C-alpha cells in the first residue's frame, strides 16, 4: 500500500517519451488520501497536468465514500476488479511525485521511511482516473488511484508493496490509448533497485495536517537502508 507521497518542489518539468510537460505550484511534502494532487493525462491537444482527488470514485458509485478504500490498485488484479477494469482500459494517468512513504512495524509503533531516487529526480507512478457526477450536481468529481506492485530490494525490508514507477518511455506507452493491455501489464513491475535510496523520517508524516519540510528530513540521523 502507498498511503503517502511527496512532491516537495514548486516546479516540475518531466519527460513523457519525446514530450515534456510541466507547471509551477506549491511544494507538497506529505500528500494524503482525499487531497487533490497533480496527475498527467493525455487530452485531445496533448499532455496536461491537472489536480485530481486521491481515492478513486468509479462512475457507477452511489457516493464518494468508496474512494477511501480505493487509494491504491494492485497491478496484478486490474482486469479483475470492477472498480479498476474500465479505467485500466480507457483512463490511465501518471501521478507526479518525488518520493513515497512506507511504515516499518517496530513493536507497538511504526517507523516511517521515505524512498527517493538518489539523483532527486521526479517519479511517475502509474495510475488510473475516473469522473463521477455527485447526485444533484453539474460538476463531476475527478479522482485517481496509485497502482502498486511488488517491492524492489530497497523497499522490501520495510514493506511488501511499492508504487509502479515508470520511466519516460514506459510512461509514454502507459498514456498511449493504442497500447495493448498485455504490454501495459508488463510495464507495472518493481523499479530496479539501482539509484534508489530509503531513509527514516519524522513520524509526524503520519498526520495529514503536517505538510512542511520536516516531513522529508532524515529522522535522528539514522542510517539509510542502502
N, C-alpha and C positions, 0 to 999 in steps of 0.2 A: 504494500500500500504506500502511496505517496500522499501524505496529508498536509505537507507544507513545502513551499519552494520560494526562491527569491529571484528578483531581477533588480539587483542593487546598483543601478546606473540610470542616469537621466536620459541617455541617448543610446539607441540601438540602431545598428546598420548591419544586416545579415544577408548572406548569400543563400539563395534557394536555387540550386543549379546555376544557370547562367544569369539569372535575375537577382536583383538586390531590392530589399525593402527595408525601410527604417522609419523612425519617428523619435520625438523627444517626449518625455513625460516624467512623472515623479518616480524617484528611486523607491523600490519596494523590497524591503529586507525580509518580509515574513508574510507571504501571500497565503491566505487561508481559504478553506471551502466557504462558499456563499458570497465571497468577494468577487469583484469584477477585475479581470486581468487581461493583458493583451494576447491575442492569438492571430495567426496569419491564415488567411483564406484566399482562395483564388476566385475572383469575380469575373464579370464579363469584360472588364478593362484591365485585368492583370491582378497582381498581388496587392493585398491590403491588410493592414493591422487594425483590428477592432477590439474593443473591450467587451468581453462576454462574461457571464457569471459562472463561477466554478461550481459544478454539480449539475450533471445532465438532466434536463427535464424533457422527456420524449414528447412528441406532438400529441400522442394519444393519452397523456397523463390527465388525471382528474384534477390534480392540484400540483403545486410546485414542491411539496414536501418530499417527493421522491428523490429530488436532487441531492439530498443529504447522503443517501446511500449509493449514489452514482458519481462519486468524485473520481473514481478510477474504473478502468475497464481492463480486464485481463486479456492479453494478446491471444492467448490460447483459445478463448471462447467467444470471440467477437461475432462469429456467424451463428452461435448457438443461442445467444441471449436476445430476446425480443427488444430489449432497451437499446441494443447496440447494432443489431443486424443491418437495418436500413441505413443508419448513419455511416457505418463502415463502407457501404457501397457508394453512397452519394454525398456525404457531408463530413469529409475529413479536414482536419486543420492541423496547425503546428502551434504548440504552446511555447512562448518565448521565455527563457529562464537563464540564470547564470549559476544556479546551484539548487540542490534539493536537500531536505532534511529527512532523517530516519532516526528512530529511537531504539536504543540498546537497553534491554532489561538488565537491571542491576539490583537484585534482591527485590525489595518492595518499591523501588523507584526505577525511573528510566532516564538514561543519559542521551540527549540529542546529539547527533552528528550532522555535519554539513558536508556534502560531496560536491566537488567542483572539478573543472578542468585545471590542470596546473598552469596552463597559459592564460587563464582568466577568460577564456572565450565564451561566447554566448552559446547556449544549448537550445536545441529544437526538439521538444518532445512530440511524439506522435499523439494526436488527439482526434476526438470526434466532437461535432457540434450539432445542436438541434434548435429549432424555433418552436415555441409553444405559445399559444394565444390564451391568456387568462380569461376566464368567463366574464363577459360584460365589458372587456377591454378592446381597444383597437390597436394597441401597440404590442407586438409579440415580445416575449422574453427569450433572448438568445443565450444559450448556456453551452458548457463544454465539459468533457471528461478527459483525464490524462490516462493514456494507455501504459500499462506496466508489463514488465517481462521478468524473467529470472535475473538474478544479480550477477555482476562480474565479481572477480576475486577481491576487489577493493571494498565493495558494498556487502558482500556475503557474510563477513564476520558480524555485521550489525543487523542486517535484515534480509529476508528471503525474496524481496521484490525490489525493482528499481524502475524508473520511467524508461520507456523505449526512446532513446535519444537517436536522432537521425542526422547523418552528415549532410552537407549541402546537396549532393547528388541524390541520396535517398529521399531527402525532403522534397525535391522536385518531383520524384516519382510518386511520392505519397499524395501530393496535391494534384497530380495529373488525373483527370477524370477517365482517361482511357486505360489506365494501368490495370492489368488483370488482378483479380483477388489473390491468386496464388503468389504473384510477385509481391503484392502488398504485405501478405503474411510473412514472407521471407525477410522483409525489412525490419520486423519487430523482434529484434534479438538483443542480447546484452551487449553493451558497449565494450570494445576491447579495453582491458584494464590499463594499458599504457597511456600515461598522461593524466590519469585520474588521481584524485587526492581526497582523503577524508580526514576530518578533524572534529574534536569535541567543541560544542558551542554552549552558550549560556542557556539553562533551562527556561528562561523567560520566553524563548521562542515558542513554547507550547501554548502561550496565551496570545490569542489573535490581536489583542489591543496593543501589544508591543510590536512596533514596526520601525525600529531605529537601528543604527549601525551596531549596537550591542548584540543584535541577533546573529551577526555573521562573524564576530570576533572570536578568536580561539579562547577557550574557557580554561582559566587557571594554568595556562602554559602547558597543558597536557600534550604528550607526543601524538603525532598523527599515526594512522594505521600503516601508511606506506610513505 
